[in-house]
Amino acid sequence: MKRYDLRHLKDEFEPRMKEILASHPEKEVAIFLFEIGDFTPIQRSADLVKECGYELMNSLKFNEVDWTVVAKKA
């Protein structure tokens, strides 16, 4: 299990998240932390996880501004 903090990227987290998913070891869980802002990044992150061939295992609000996505290679 590896955690990736993408909060510093603000709303531009998707390219880095895609890069990480492409190189992440199979069968290992990836945890992503990013800022949600207006909640549109939540659906975008779920779509990206699916597009990269991963299973979205969990998606939840971490605190007032942060969101956590847990994914594993399908």
LUMVEX-470678 format. One record per atom (N, C-alpha, C): atom name; y, x, z. Coordinates in steps of 0.2 Angstrom, whole numbers, padded with zeros to 4 digits. Example, Ala and Ser with C-alpha at 12.3 -4.5 7.8 and 13.67 -1.06 7.14 Angstrom:
2
NODE|N|-0028|0066|0039
NODE|CA|-0022|0062|0039
NODE|C|-0016|0066|0039
NODE|N|-0011|0064|0035
NODE|CA|-0005|0068|0036
NODE|C|0000|0064|0039
END
This chain:
74
NODE|N|-0006|0004|0000
NODE|CA|0000|0000|0000
NODE|C|0006|0005|0000
NODE|N|0011|0003|-0005
NODE|CA|0017|0007|-0005
NODE|C|0023|0003|-0006
NODE|N|0028|0004|-0002
NODE|CA|0034|0000|-0002
NODE|C|0039|0004|-0006
NODE|N|0043|0000|-0010
NODE|CA|0048|0002|-0014
NODE|C|0055|-0002|-0013
NODE|N|0060|0002|-0010
NODE|CA|0066|-0001|-0008
NODE|C|0071|-0001|-0014
NODE|N|0072|-0007|-0017
NODE|CA|0076|-0007|-0023
NODE|C|0083|-0010|-0022
NODE|N|0085|-0011|-0015
NODE|CA|0091|-0014|-0013
NODE|C|0097|-0011|-0016
NODE|N|0097|-0004|-0016
NODE|CA|0103|0000|-0019
NODE|C|0104|-0002|-0026
NODE|N|0100|-0005|-0030
NODE|CA|0101|-0006|-0037
NODE|C|0104|-0013|-0038
NODE|N|0105|-0017|-0032
NODE|CA|0108|-0023|-0032
NODE|C|0105|-0028|-0037
NODE|N|0108|-0031|-0042
NODE|CA|0105|-0035|-0047
NODE|C|0102|-0032|-0053
NODE|N|0102|-0025|-0053
NODE|CA|0099|-0022|-0059
NODE|C|0093|-0018|-0057
NODE|N|0089|-0022|-0053
NODE|CA|0082|-0019|-0050
NODE|C|0077|-0019|-0055
NODE|N|0077|-0023|-0060
NODE|CA|0071|-0025|-0065
NODE|C|0069|-0019|-0069
NODE|N|0073|-0015|-0072
NODE|CA|0071|-0009|-0076
NODE|C|0067|-0004|-0071
NODE|N|0069|-0003|-0065
NODE|CA|0066|0002|-0060
NODE|C|0059|-0002|-0058
NODE|N|0059|-0008|-0057
NODE|CA|0053|-0012|-0054
NODE|C|0048|-0011|-0060
NODE|N|0050|-0012|-0066
NODE|CA|0045|-0012|-0072
NODE|C|0042|-0005|-0072
NODE|N|0046|0000|-0072
NODE|CA|0044|0007|-0072
NODE|C|0039|0009|-0067
NODE|N|0040|0006|-0061
NODE|CA|0036|0007|-0055
NODE|C|0029|0004|-0056
NODE|N|0029|-0002|-0058
NODE|CA|0023|-0006|-0060
NODE|C|0019|-0003|-0065
NODE|N|0022|0000|-0070
NODE|CA|0019|0004|-0076
NODE|C|0015|0010|-0073
NODE|N|0017|0013|-0068
NODE|CA|0014|0019|-0066
NODE|C|0011|0018|-0059
NODE|N|0011|0012|-0056
NODE|CA|0008|0011|-0050
NODE|C|0000|0011|-0050
NODE|N|-0003|0015|-0045
NODE|CA|-0011|0015|-0046
NODE|C|-0014|0008|-0045
NODE|N|-0019|0007|-0049
NODE|CA|-0023|0000|-0049
NODE|C|-0026|-0001|-0042
NODE|N|-0027|-0007|-0041
NODE|CA|-0030|-0009|-0034
NODE|C|-0026|-0007|-0028
NODE|N|-0020|-0004|-0029
NODE|CA|-0015|-0003|-0023
NODE|C|-0010|-0008|-0023
NODE|N|-0008|-0010|-0017
NODE|CA|-0003|-0016|-0017
NODE|C|0004|-0012|-0017
NODE|N|0008|-0015|-0021
NODE|CA|0015|-0013|-0021
NODE|C|0020|-0018|-0018
NODE|N|0024|-0016|-0013
NODE|CA|0029|-0020|-0010
NODE|C|0036|-0018|-0012
NODE|N|0040|-0023|-0015
NODE|CA|0046|-0022|-0017
NODE|C|0051|-0026|-0013
NODE|N|0057|-0022|-0011
NODE|CA|0062|-0025|-0007
NODE|C|0068|-0025|-0011
NODE|N|0072|-0031|-0012
NODE|CA|0078|-0031|-0016
NODE|C|0082|-0036|-0014
NODE|N|0089|-0036|-0016
NODE|CA|0094|-0041|-0014
NODE|C|0093|-0047|-0018
NODE|N|0094|-0053|-0015
NODE|CA|0093|-0059|-0019
NODE|C|0099|-0062|-0022
NODE|N|0105|-0061|-0019
NODE|CA|0111|-0064|-0021
NODE|C|0111|-0071|-0022
NODE|N|0111|-0074|-0028
NODE|CA|0111|-0081|-0030
NODE|C|0104|-0084|-0031
NODE|N|0099|-0080|-0029
NODE|CA|0092|-0083|-0030
NODE|C|0089|-0082|-0037
NODE|N|0092|-0081|-0042
NODE|CA|0090|-0080|-0048
NODE|C|0085|-0074|-0049
NODE|N|0086|-0068|-0045
NODE|CA|0082|-0063|-0046
NODE|C|0075|-0064|-0043
NODE|N|0074|-0069|-0039
NODE|CA|0067|-0071|-0037
NODE|C|0063|-0073|-0043
NODE|N|0065|-0078|-0047
NODE|CA|0061|-0080|-0053
NODE|C|0060|-0074|-0058
NODE|N|0065|-0070|-0059
NODE|CA|0065|-0064|-0063
NODE|C|0060|-0059|-0061
NODE|N|0059|-0058|-0054
NODE|CA|0055|-0053|-0052
NODE|C|0047|-0056|-0052
NODE|N|0046|-0062|-0051
NODE|CA|0040|-0066|-0052
NODE|C|0038|-0065|-0059
NODE|N|0042|-0066|-0064
NODE|CA|0041|-0066|-0071
NODE|C|0039|-0059|-0073
NODE|N|0042|-0054|-0070
NODE|CA|0041|-0047|-0072
NODE|C|0034|-0045|-0069
NODE|N|0033|-0047|-0063
NODE|CA|0026|-0045|-0060
NODE|C|0021|-0048|-0065
NODE|N|0021|-0054|-0067
NODE|CA|0016|-0057|-0072
NODE|C|0016|-0053|-0078
NODE|N|0022|-0052|-0081
NODE|CA|0022|-0049|-0088
NODE|C|0019|-0042|-0088
NODE|N|0019|-0038|-0082
NODE|CA|0016|-0032|-0081
NODE|C|0009|-0032|-0079
NODE|N|0006|-0038|-0079
NODE|CA|-0001|-0038|-0078
NODE|C|-0003|-0038|-0070
NODE|N|0002|-0040|-0066
NODE|CA|0000|-0040|-0059
NODE|C|0000|-0047|-0056
NODE|N|-0003|-0047|-0050
NODE|CA|-0004|-0054|-0047
NODE|C|0002|-0054|-0041
NODE|N|0005|-0059|-0041
NODE|CA|0010|-0060|-0036
NODE|C|0007|-0063|-0030
NODE|N|0006|-0058|-0025
NODE|CA|0003|-0060|-0019
NODE|C|0007|-0064|-0013
NODE|N|0013|-0062|-0013
NODE|CA|0018|-0065|-0008
NODE|C|0025|-0064|-0011
NODE|N|0029|-0068|-0009
NODE|CA|0036|-0068|-0010
NODE|C|0040|-0071|-0005
NODE|N|0044|-0068|-0001
NODE|CA|0047|-0071|0005
NODE|C|0054|-0068|0006
NODE|N|0058|-0072|0010
NODE|CA|0065|-0069|0012
NODE|C|0064|-0065|0018
NODE|N|0066|-0059|0017
NODE|CA|0066|-0054|0022
NODE|C|0071|-0054|0028
NODE|N|0077|-0056|0026
NODE|CA|0083|-0057|0030
NODE|C|0088|-0061|0027
NODE|N|0094|-0061|0029
NODE|CA|0099|-0065|0025
NODE|C|0100|-0063|0018
NODE|N|0099|-0057|0016
NODE|CA|0101|-0055|0009
NODE|C|0095|-0052|0005
NODE|N|0090|-0050|0009
NODE|CA|0085|-0047|0005
NODE|C|0078|-0051|0004
NODE|N|0075|-0049|-0001
NODE|CA|0069|-0053|-0003
NODE|C|0063|-0047|-0003
NODE|N|0057|-0049|-0002
NODE|CA|0051|-0045|-0002
NODE|C|0046|-0048|-0007
NODE|N|0044|-0044|-0012
NODE|CA|0038|-0046|-0016
NODE|C|0033|-0042|-0016
NODE|N|0027|-0045|-0015
NODE|CA|0020|-0041|-0014
NODE|C|0016|-0042|-0020
NODE|N|0014|-0037|-0024
NODE|CA|0010|-0038|-0030
NODE|C|0004|-0033|-0030
NODE|N|-0001|-0035|-0034
NODE|CA|-0007|-0031|-0035
NODE|C|-0009|-0031|-0042
NODE|N|-0012|-0026|-0045
NODE|CA|-0014|-0026|-0052
NODE|C|-0020|-0032|-0052
NODE|N|-0019|-0036|-0057
NODE|CA|-0023|-0042|-0058
NODE|C|-0030|-0039|-0061
END
